[in-house]
Amino acid sequence: MSDIQHLLDNNRRWAAEIDRTRPGFFAGLAKQQVPEYLWIGCADSRVPANEIIGLDPGGVFVHRNIANVVVPTDLNCLSVLQYAVDVLKVKHVLVVGHYGCGGVRAALDGTRVGLADNWLQHVRDIASKHRERLTAESDDDRRADLLCELNALEQASHICETTIVRDAWERGQNLRVHAWVYGLKDGLARETGFSAGSAAEFARLRQHGVPGLTA
């Protein structure tokens, strides 16, 4: 027997239970995908998008990477964003960081993790940008939590700066970008105060709306 046979067994039990309690669920799911939400989050195994926001499969389109980073050279992330916005017509993009993020902590502490160090340079740049605010925190854990918040804000800002989102707003599409942070210790998602549904709203946020987000 395969050493991952238990995963297949789990899958069969799960599928059978869904089919028993919600007849026709999988048949309906197979016909179409109409999520209203795109979740851009960390690849951390402790942060399951669907479960956190209480949605079934099909309810949220998901992209994940180490430390929920969004950069204009990442064609993977941009392809997901473009498909979600232009094809699926999602109404909300949720950029979700999480407290206790190992990638953010490694970037903050300068811990070497391997090839991912190059990816985490994006987070180190954010830490450098907000060095004064971070060093003002005397507690190491609070400093790391603050960088998780700042990182979520910066990445949501990057989403708003893409041609994909700017073009959607220009043509009047109903689309809003949010920055959240999820707590591993209590399972709660927290708003950061970042929510933009137009270029004008985003410009106001950058000017004076969200602590930590600067032009």
SEZALO-975550 format. One line per field, with one value per residue: z, y, x of N, C-alpha, C in turn; residue in one letter; chain; residue number from 1. Coordinates in steps of 0.001 Angstrom, whole numbers. Example, Ala and Ser with C-alpha at 12.3 -4.5 7.8 and 13.67 -1.06 7.14 Angstrom:
2
n_Z	c(7800_7080);
n_Y	c(-5690_-2250);
n_X	c(13190_12850);
ca_Z	c(7800_7140);
ca_Y	c(-4500_-1060);
ca_X	c(12300_13670);
c_Z	c(7800_7870);
c_Y	c(-3300_30);
c_X	c(13200_12900);
residu	c(a_s);
chaine	c(A_A);
num	c(1_2);
# end
This chain:
215
n_Z	c(0_-776_841_1041_827_2705_2269_-101_820_2729_1013_-409_1618_2335_-93_-326_1941_1373_-899_237_2064_582_-2070_-5550_-5432_-6455_-9181_-9888_-9268_-11150_-13482_-13686_-12765_-10624_-8826_-6482_-5371_-5254_-3743_-2556_-1079_1509_1058_3234_5044_7060_6503_5129_2501_1687_3986_6012_5374_5216_2844_196_-2036_-5150_-4454_-4057_-5808_-5967_-5272_-4198_-2558_-1160_1570_522_-1767_-4245_-7303_-10228_-12082_-11816_-13601_-13150_-10897_-11963_-14157_-12912_-11599_-13808_-15126_-13148_-12860_-15494_-16787_-14924_-13547_-10829_-7799_-5650_-4544_-2337_-466_1586_4364_7084_10613_12238_10034_8409_6258_6258_8776_8373_6472_7978_10077_8723_8222_6514_4043_1689_-1803_-1774_-511_-2403_-3395_-1066_-843_-1705_488_2361_1287_1852_4626_4930_3887_5848_8117_10387_11738_12323_13938_16115_17558_20385_21022_19671_18487_18091_16308_14092_13541_12825_10462_8905_8600_7273_4975_3789_3207_1382_-706_-1512_-2457_-4651_-6255_-6936_-8552_-10884_-14449_-15015_-12955_-12971_-15559_-15370_-13481_-14931_-16959_-15508_-14014_-11383_-8817_-6041_-3933_-1184_1902_4213_7380_8782_11786_13211_15800_16745_14665_13339_10802_9981_9133_7564_7053_4524_1603_-1603_-4312_-6650_-8827_-7810_-5112_-4299_-4664_-2677_-402_-509_-97_2434_3864_5031_7712_7368_4683_2074_-431);
n_Y	c(-1200_2247_4907_7129_6381_6742_9309_9184_7508_9170_11126_9727_9146_11716_12686_10888_11556_14210_13755_12298_14066_16323_15980_15965_17995_17841_17457_19881_21592_20858_21960_24712_27595_30122_32145_34866_35935_36522_35113_35987_34665_33359_30498_28883_25996_26140_27923_27740_28824_28540_27380_29252_31481_30320_29163_27061_24682_26182_28634_30495_31792_30996_32049_31306_31939_32007_34077_35687_37456_40017_40847_42740_41222_38616_36351_34222_34898_37243_36204_34652_36707_38223_36379_35957_38520_39418_37228_35511_37514_38373_40017_40876_41212_39636_40219_38421_38306_36647_36369_35167_34291_32419_33125_35942_36378_35312_37086_39405_38802_38110_35497_32732_30764_29437_28999_30480_32807_34751_35361_36369_38753_40775_41188_41939_44382_45868_45869_47391_49811_50584_50836_52532_52519_49815_49281_50733_49124_47216_44579_41427_39624_41217_43021_41386_40728_43229_43664_41692_42852_45257_44186_42913_45176_46513_44649_44535_47100_46864_45197_46968_48661_47302_46897_45362_45651_48446_48892_47520_49058_51449_50842_50681_48402_46406_46066_45392_45857_44383_44362_41996_40436_37334_35512_33005_32042_32470_32087_34148_36518_39692_43018_45517_48103_48802_49152_49351_50534_51860_53882_56435_56107_54471_56232_58100_56520_55982_58509_59486_57544_54917_53749_53234_52681_54220_56709);
n_X	c(846_490_2307_814_-1745_-3718_-4540_-5989_-8005_-9169_-10136_-12106_-13933_-14664_-15821_-17961_-19461_-20188_-21723_-23761_-24977_-25438_-26834_-26096_-24259_-21569_-22068_-23240_-21135_-19247_-20194_-19833_-17802_-18081_-16920_-16950_-14779_-11283_-8571_-5494_-2902_-679_1439_1504_663_-1154_-3113_-5872_-7751_-10579_-11796_-11298_-12870_-15304_-16422_-17641_-15976_-15320_-16246_-14267_-11532_-8121_-4803_-1557_1523_4870_4759_2747_3254_3166_4295_5233_6628_5939_4523_2864_1228_77_-1281_-3235_-4614_-5504_-7187_-9079_-10201_-10896_-12134_-13544_-14777_-14596_-15587_-14209_-10879_-8870_-6152_-4249_-2373_-631_-306_2617_3963_6354_7992_7946_9077_11632_12599_12643_14433_16706_17300_18653_17145_17447_16876_14541_15250_15780_13255_12120_13365_11728_10064_11945_12647_10372_10515_12810_11921_10139_11679_12101_9632_9385_11649_10958_9345_9705_9333_10036_8194_5941_7042_7452_4791_3835_5255_4070_1540_2192_3286_1056_-465_1222_1316_-1351_-1534_165_-1407_-3468_-2056_-1583_-1979_-4138_-6087_-6340_-7325_-9745_-11125_-11233_-13017_-15280_-15842_-17141_-15201_-13253_-10434_-8848_-6976_-6061_-5277_-4575_-5065_-3214_-3402_-5966_-7697_-8971_-9766_-8549_-9367_-7388_-7893_-7487_-9177_-10141_-12010_-11782_-9720_-9507_-10211_-8102_-5968_-6554_-6253_-3518_-2535_-3445_-4885_-4357_-2498_943_909_2359_2924);
ca_Z	c(0_-823_2130_1051_569_3640_1694_-1026_1640_3279_-75_-713_2717_2235_-1244_-19_2910_658_-1782_1067_2716_-397_-3373_-6712_-5220_-7376_-10546_-10077_-9214_-12385_-14623_-13803_-11681_-10575_-7540_-6393_-4631_-5511_-2516_-2778_269_1724_812_4527_5107_8141_6083_4041_2129_1739_5342_6824_5104_5247_1516_-432_-3269_-6181_-3943_-4035_-6686_-5019_-5641_-2985_-2650_113_2099_-235_-2462_-5575_-8016_-11636_-12923_-11541_-14573_-12550_-10117_-12845_-14973_-12036_-11402_-15061_-15368_-12137_-13093_-16846_-17212_-13867_-13084_-9371_-7299_-4572_-4437_-932_-235_2985_5074_8351_11712_12369_8706_8444_5239_6746_9888_7815_5838_9038_10872_7861_8241_5189_3866_413_-3018_-1440_-71_-3509_-3396_142_-961_-1826_1836_2993_793_2622_5967_4818_3658_7102_9163_11614_12432_12822_15040_17281_18312_21181_21097_18398_17891_17608_15128_12984_13219_12128_9094_8209_8251_6257_3746_3186_2658_197_-1803_-2004_-3259_-5928_-7036_-7469_-9540_-12109_-15556_-14977_-12071_-13441_-16730_-14904_-12886_-15968_-17705_-14590_-13456_-9926_-8308_-4840_-3447_272_2587_5495_8052_9478_13012_13431_17184_17058_13483_12897_9763_10400_8124_7849_6696_3085_721_-2696_-5412_-7810_-8834_-6927_-3733_-4048_-4533_-1350_592_-558_386_3881_4390_5764_8356_6861_3226_1638_-1884);
ca_Y	c(0_3498_5589_8205_5785_7296_10535_8754_7005_10355_11769_8953_9339_13101_12770_10130_12317_15338_13226_11855_15188_17370_15308_16837_19061_17735_17650_21322_22212_20551_22679_26087_28208_31515_32750_36333_36353_36020_35124_35927_34447_32651_29059_28195_24939_26427_29019_27258_29939_28230_27125_30465_32373_29555_28965_25757_24671_26957_29944_31420_31507_31115_32044_31328_31827_32301_35435_36421_38550_40366_41672_42842_40275_37269_36089_33281_35676_38157_35404_34335_37953_38583_35431_36206_39816_39566_36081_35125_38734_38438_41347_41241_40602_39637_39947_37983_37867_35997_36461_33946_33884_32086_33889_37312_36360_35098_38344_40385_38417_37825_34056_32138_29566_28800_29713_31414_34087_35703_35765_37144_40093_41712_41505_42695_45761_46508_46089_48522_51011_50944_50498_53324_52044_48466_49317_51349_48035_46557_43141_40780_39053_42322_43567_40470_40899_44507_43489_40942_43821_46157_43413_42768_46480_46787_43752_45008_48278_46389_44726_48148_49318_46514_47335_44540_46297_49816_48820_47113_50245_52442_50483_50699_47089_46347_45330_46017_45196_44471_43766_41386_39616_36215_35117_31564_31694_32546_31772_35315_37400_41087_44063_46460_49449_48975_48663_50309_50092_52730_54531_57605_55598_54012_57424_58683_55645_56184_59844_59669_56688_53712_53839_52301_52695_55528_56859);
ca_X	c(0_1220_2358_-176_-3064_-4695_-5093_-7038_-9104_-9827_-10865_-13310_-14886_-15161_-16712_-19170_-20243_-20781_-22758_-24881_-25654_-25764_-26941_-25975_-23277_-20438_-22570_-23382_-19812_-18522_-20753_-19371_-17031_-18516_-16556_-16955_-13594_-9932_-7752_-4054_-2411_578_1390_1533_-356_-2100_-3986_-6731_-8623_-12011_-12262_-11208_-14000_-16534_-16987_-17482_-15198_-16007_-16622_-13134_-10399_-7001_-3381_-756_2978_5518_4616_1719_3930_2663_5273_4843_7363_5442_3471_1928_272_-650_-2197_-4370_-5357_-6179_-8269_-10105_-10847_-11446_-12942_-14473_-15449_-14693_-15929_-13297_-9554_-8451_-4733_-4323_-1177_-985_648_3396_4435_7774_8703_8099_10027_12967_13000_12905_15600_17846_17553_18792_16313_17762_16476_13458_15812_15649_11851_11841_13952_10612_9615_13038_12552_9300_11064_13738_11108_9472_12643_11901_8446_9650_12621_10307_8718_10738_9044_10338_6991_5100_7712_7154_3374_3707_5731_3009_512_2742_3447_-269_-826_2039_945_-2642_-1210_699_-2549_-4154_-1197_-1473_-2832_-5354_-7059_-6573_-8204_-11078_-11744_-11481_-14228_-16403_-16128_-17324_-14046_-12680_-9224_-8767_-5821_-6408_-4268_-5211_-4367_-3128_-3694_-7400_-8485_-9738_-9239_-8684_-9212_-6303_-8329_-7264_-10231_-10219_-12856_-11570_-8409_-9581_-10156_-6739_-5124_-6804_-5625_-2070_-2204_-3631_-5926_-3993_-1181_1922_901_2818_3073);
c_Z	c(0_537_2162_707_1488_3120_706_-268_2246_2222_-376_380_2644_1095_-979_950_2250_-206_-980_1604_1744_-1796_-4532_-6592_-6252_-8822_-10857_-10126_-10529_-13560_-14784_-12573_-11666_-9217_-7606_-5817_-5201_-4224_-2932_-1403_303_1479_2098_4641_6170_7771_4891_3689_2299_3174_6182_6620_4885_3903_1011_-1563_-4370_-5740_-3960_-4963_-5889_-5719_-4352_-3327_-1300_436_1276_-931_-3851_-6223_-9508_-12571_-12734_-12465_-14069_-11805_-11024_-13740_-14173_-11849_-12654_-15335_-14400_-12451_-14442_-17263_-16157_-13316_-11564_-8949_-6224_-4726_-2988_-865_1255_3493_6333_9373_11860_11043_8743_7421_5673_7871_9386_7163_6886_9772_10041_7860_6818_5111_2539_-755_-2729_-912_-1145_-3596_-2220_148_-1094_-450_2595_2538_1545_4038_5968_4668_4958_8315_10471_12416_13034_14015_16282_18138_19064_21227_19724_17709_17345_16360_13905_12562_12430_10681_8277_7744_7129_4916_3032_2534_1366_-985_-2365_-2863_-4631_-6840_-7706_-8560_-10842_-13193_-15544_-14154_-12529_-14636_-16335_-14294_-13939_-16769_-16791_-13975_-11937_-9339_-7141_-4338_-1944_771_3956_6099_8905_10688_13205_14824_17527_15863_12911_11816_10165_9217_8541_7656_5228_2322_-360_-3841_-6637_-7719_-7882_-5464_-3380_-3849_-3163_-248_642_54_1888_4523_5274_6398_7773_5348_2756_138_-2316);
c_Y	c(1253_4176_6830_7676_6370_8595_10215_8231_8162_11034_11042_9105_10734_13232_12051_10889_13520_14862_12788_13027_16274_16762_16316_17916_19017_17924_19138_22031_22024_21400_24074_26502_29686_32155_34273_36855_35716_36204_35019_35844_33701_31153_28245_27218_25190_27489_28584_28282_29630_28117_28397_31366_31611_29359_27553_25829_25363_28354_30972_30899_31830_31139_32160_31246_32172_33779_36309_37673_38756_41304_41650_41908_38844_36978_35072_34043_36579_37413_35021_35566_38313_37664_35692_37473_39850_38445_35711_36304_38747_39877_41827_40495_40759_39279_39669_37509_37126_36175_35112_33433_33646_32860_35315_37356_36177_36375_39386_40082_38184_36358_33512_30866_28857_29656_30761_32746_35152_36238_36685_38500_41150_42122_42281_44149_46529_46809_47281_49839_51521_50686_51242_52801_50662_48479_49973_50308_47260_45045_42491_40230_40139_42950_42698_40594_42185_44382_42657_41894_44742_45446_43231_44072_46779_45917_44110_46252_47879_45871_45909_48848_48541_47095_46577_45228_47720_49830_48438_48303_51274_52122_50331_49369_47156_45458_46081_45180_45455_43881_43284_40728_38578_35818_33617_31171_31726_32271_32930_36104_38840_42028_44999_47907_49741_48330_49712_49735_50966_53327_55724_57183_55159_55195_58072_57840_55875_57524_59966_58661_55537_53884_52792_52231_54091_55540_56568);
c_X	c(883_1218_1463_-1574_-4129_-5315_-6209_-8253_-9896_-10690_-12172_-14373_-15510_-16168_-18033_-20071_-20918_-21936_-23989_-25676_-26089_-25825_-26870_-24927_-22157_-20868_-22719_-22049_-19060_-18991_-20173_-18573_-17386_-18185_-16638_-15651_-12332_-9142_-6291_-3413_-1096_373_1410_363_-1411_-3139_-4845_-7813_-10099_-12517_-12298_-12413_-15305_-17212_-16719_-16459_-15995_-16361_-15508_-12036_-9145_-5649_-2584_729_3583_5388_3669_2258_3311_3680_4944_5586_6886_4255_2459_825_-564_-1637_-3440_-5251_-6148_-7366_-9431_-10899_-11566_-12384_-13986_-15275_-15647_-14970_-14960_-11972_-9111_-6972_-4592_-2963_-1595_121_1359_3923_5946_8587_8960_9127_11454_13487_13382_14200_16853_18235_17622_17957_16592_17330_15415_13973_15648_14218_11546_12518_12864_10099_10692_13015_11465_9782_12014_12984_10485_10375_12370_10721_8680_10598_12039_9592_9798_10567_9229_9092_6077_5714_7417_5692_3148_4172_4737_1908_987_2903_2110_-719_-62_1608_-428_-2460_-678_-411_-3249_-3358_-1078_-2376_-4152_-6433_-7355_-7519_-9628_-11812_-12107_-12746_-15445_-16763_-16212_-16231_-13433_-11511_-9100_-7444_-6276_-5170_-5007_-4379_-4371_-3596_-5173_-8296_-9276_-9005_-9530_-8506_-8076_-6730_-8128_-8418_-10435_-11040_-12763_-10180_-8395_-9509_-8747_-5805_-5316_-6175_-4126_-1684_-2328_-4570_-5506_-2622_-230_1970_1245_3008_4489);
residu	c(m_s_d_i_q_h_l_l_d_n_n_r_r_w_a_a_e_i_d_r_t_r_p_g_f_f_a_g_l_a_k_q_q_v_p_e_y_l_w_i_g_c_a_d_s_r_v_p_a_n_e_i_i_g_l_d_p_g_g_v_f_v_h_r_n_i_a_n_v_v_v_p_t_d_l_n_c_l_s_v_l_q_y_a_v_d_v_l_k_v_k_h_v_l_v_v_g_h_y_g_c_g_g_v_r_a_a_l_d_g_t_r_v_g_l_a_d_n_w_l_q_h_v_r_d_i_a_s_k_h_r_e_r_l_t_a_e_s_d_d_d_r_r_a_d_l_l_c_e_l_n_a_l_e_q_a_s_h_i_c_e_t_t_i_v_r_d_a_w_e_r_g_q_n_l_r_v_h_a_w_v_y_g_l_k_d_g_l_a_r_e_t_g_f_s_a_g_s_a_a_e_f_a_r_l_r_q_h_g_v_p_g_l_t_a);
chaine	c(A_A_A_A_A_A_A_A_A_A_A_A_A_A_A_A_A_A_A_A_A_A_A_A_A_A_A_A_A_A_A_A_A_A_A_A_A_A_A_A_A_A_A_A_A_A_A_A_A_A_A_A_A_A_A_A_A_A_A_A_A_A_A_A_A_A_A_A_A_A_A_A_A_A_A_A_A_A_A_A_A_A_A_A_A_A_A_A_A_A_A_A_A_A_A_A_A_A_A_A_A_A_A_A_A_A_A_A_A_A_A_A_A_A_A_A_A_A_A_A_A_A_A_A_A_A_A_A_A_A_A_A_A_A_A_A_A_A_A_A_A_A_A_A_A_A_A_A_A_A_A_A_A_A_A_A_A_A_A_A_A_A_A_A_A_A_A_A_A_A_A_A_A_A_A_A_A_A_A_A_A_A_A_A_A_A_A_A_A_A_A_A_A_A_A_A_A_A_A_A_A_A_A_A_A_A_A_A_A_A_A_A_A_A_A);
num	c(1_2_3_4_5_6_7_8_9_10_11_12_13_14_15_16_17_18_19_20_21_22_23_24_25_26_27_28_29_30_31_32_33_34_35_36_37_38_39_40_41_42_43_44_45_46_47_48_49_50_51_52_53_54_55_56_57_58_59_60_61_62_63_64_65_66_67_68_69_70_71_72_73_74_75_76_77_78_79_80_81_82_83_84_85_86_87_88_89_90_91_92_93_94_95_96_97_98_99_100_101_102_103_104_105_106_107_108_109_110_111_112_113_114_115_116_117_118_119_120_121_122_123_124_125_126_127_128_129_130_131_132_133_134_135_136_137_138_139_140_141_142_143_144_145_146_147_148_149_150_151_152_153_154_155_156_157_158_159_160_161_162_163_164_165_166_167_168_169_170_171_172_173_174_175_176_177_178_179_180_181_182_183_184_185_186_187_188_189_190_191_192_193_194_195_196_197_198_199_200_201_202_203_204_205_206_207_208_209_210_211_212_213_214_215);
# end
